[in-house]
Amino acid sequence: MYTVDETGVMNNYAVEPAMYFASYPTVDQQQRYVLQAAIALCL
């Protein structure tokens, strides 16, 4: 998307992506996050 003023200067505008809500992680994903955190602490 862009506009051009009377002197010929062009202004470009970024196209914003559609927004959406994130879904809550499942129990299986939560357990994997805990395992990853434990491994990271050991390192």
C-alpha positions in Angstrom: 0.0 0.0 0.0 1.4 3.4 -0.8 0.4 7.1 -1.4 1.9 9.7 -3.6 1.6 13.4 -2.7 1.4 16.4 -5.1 5.2 16.7 -5.4 5.6 13.0 -6.4 7.0 11.8 -3.1 5.9 8.2 -2.5 5.1 6.9 1.1 5.1 3.1 1.5 3.1 1.5 4.3 3.6 -2.0 5.6 0.7 -4.4 5.3 -0.1 -5.7 8.8 -0.9 -9.5 9.2 -4.1 -10.6 10.7 -4.0 -11.1 14.5 -5.1 -14.3 16.2 -5.1 -15.6 19.8 -2.6 -18.2 20.8 -3.9 -21.5 22.1 -2.9 -22.8 25.6 -0.3 -25.6 25.4 -1.6 -29.2 26.0 -0.6 -31.3 28.9 1.9 -33.2 26.7 3.5 -29.9 25.6 3.7 -28.6 29.2 5.5 -31.8 30.2 8.0 -31.4 27.4 8.7 -27.8 28.5 9.4 -29.0 32.0 11.8 -31.6 30.6 13.6 -29.1 28.4 13.9 -26.7 31.4 15.4 -29.5 33.6 17.9 -30.3 30.9 18.8 -26.6 30.4 19.4 -26.3 34.1 21.8 -29.2 34.1 23.8 -27.7 31.3 
